[in-house]
Amino acid sequence: MGIAQGFGWSLLGLVVTLLRIYFWVLLVRALLSWVSPDPYNPIVRGLAAITEPVLRPLRRLVPPQRLGGIDLSPLIAMLIVQFLINGLMIGFGLRPRLVF
């Protein structure tokens, strides 16, 4: 294995790891929305800042008002992240696995 190939595998591992972490951030954000946390909490604000750029366009596609107030955007985003992980792994000849 050459240096370039090793770098490519390392880069793939880094991207997949970052996508898995983002999956968990989305899951935590979805779970926190059930308990109505303090919006001024720095952790809640950080999670919102990280996830809102992805969730906002999804909310325009599937508005919560049409579904009786249920916001499906975190679920859709988690599915997209999982598809990206699996697509990358299959594309590089690896066996995909679930995030959790």
C-alpha positions as CSV (number, residue, x, y, z in Angstrom):
1,M,0.0,0.0,0.0
2,G,1.4,3.3,-1.0
3,I,1.3,6.6,0.8
4,A,-1.4,8.0,-1.4
5,Q,-3.6,5.0,-0.9
6,G,-3.1,5.1,2.9
7,F,-3.9,8.8,2.9
8,G,-7.1,8.0,1.0
9,W,-8.2,5.4,3.5
10,S,-7.4,7.7,6.4
11,L,-9.4,10.5,4.7
12,L,-12.3,8.1,4.2
13,G,-12.2,7.0,7.8
14,L,-12.2,10.7,8.9
15,V,-15.2,11.6,6.8
16,V,-17.2,8.5,7.9
17,T,-16.3,9.2,11.6
18,L,-17.4,12.9,11.2
19,L,-20.7,11.8,9.6
20,R,-21.3,9.3,12.4
21,I,-20.7,12.0,15.0
22,Y,-23.1,14.3,13.1
23,F,-25.7,11.5,13.2
24,W,-25.5,11.4,17.0
25,V,-25.7,15.2,17.2
26,L,-28.9,15.1,15.2
27,L,-30.2,12.4,17.4
28,V,-29.5,14.4,20.6
29,R,-31.1,17.4,19.1
30,A,-34.2,15.5,18.2
31,L,-34.4,14.0,21.7
32,L,-33.9,17.4,23.3
33,S,-36.8,18.8,21.4
34,W,-39.1,16.5,23.3
35,V,-38.2,18.0,26.7
36,S,-38.2,21.6,25.7
37,P,-34.8,22.7,27.1
38,D,-33.7,26.2,28.0
39,P,-33.0,27.9,24.7
40,Y,-30.3,30.0,26.3
41,N,-28.3,27.0,27.4
42,P,-24.9,27.0,25.6
43,I,-25.1,23.3,24.7
44,V,-28.6,23.7,23.2
45,R,-27.5,26.7,21.3
46,G,-24.4,24.9,20.0
47,L,-26.5,21.9,18.9
48,A,-28.9,24.3,17.1
49,A,-26.1,26.1,15.4
50,I,-24.6,22.8,14.1
51,T,-27.8,21.2,13.0
52,E,-30.0,24.1,11.8
53,P,-28.3,24.6,8.4
54,V,-29.2,21.0,7.5
55,L,-32.7,20.9,9.1
56,R,-34.0,24.2,7.8
57,P,-34.1,23.2,4.1
58,L,-35.7,19.9,5.1
59,R,-38.4,21.7,7.1
60,R,-39.3,23.6,3.9
61,L,-39.7,20.3,2.0
62,V,-41.8,18.7,4.8
63,P,-43.4,21.5,6.9
64,P,-44.4,20.4,10.4
65,Q,-47.7,22.2,10.0
66,R,-48.8,19.7,7.4
67,L,-48.1,16.8,9.8
68,G,-49.9,18.0,12.8
69,G,-46.9,19.7,14.3
70,I,-44.6,16.7,14.1
71,D,-41.2,17.7,12.8
72,L,-39.7,14.9,10.7
73,S,-36.7,16.9,9.5
74,P,-34.2,15.3,12.1
75,L,-35.3,11.8,11.0
76,I,-34.9,12.6,7.3
77,A,-31.5,14.2,8.0
78,M,-30.4,11.1,10.0
79,L,-31.5,8.9,7.1
80,I,-29.5,11.0,4.6
81,V,-26.4,10.8,6.8
82,Q,-26.8,7.1,7.1
83,F,-27.2,6.8,3.3
84,L,-24.0,8.9,2.8
85,I,-22.1,6.7,5.1
86,N,-23.2,3.5,3.5
87,G,-22.7,5.0,0.0
88,L,-19.1,6.0,0.8
89,M,-18.3,2.6,2.3
90,I,-19.9,0.6,-0.5
91,G,-18.1,2.9,-3.0
92,F,-14.8,2.0,-1.5
93,G,-15.5,-1.7,-1.3
94,L,-16.1,-1.8,2.5
95,R,-19.0,-3.5,4.3
96,P,-21.4,-0.8,5.7
97,R,-22.8,-1.1,9.2
98,L,-25.3,0.8,11.2
99,V,-24.3,3.9,13.1
100,F,-25.6,2.5,16.4
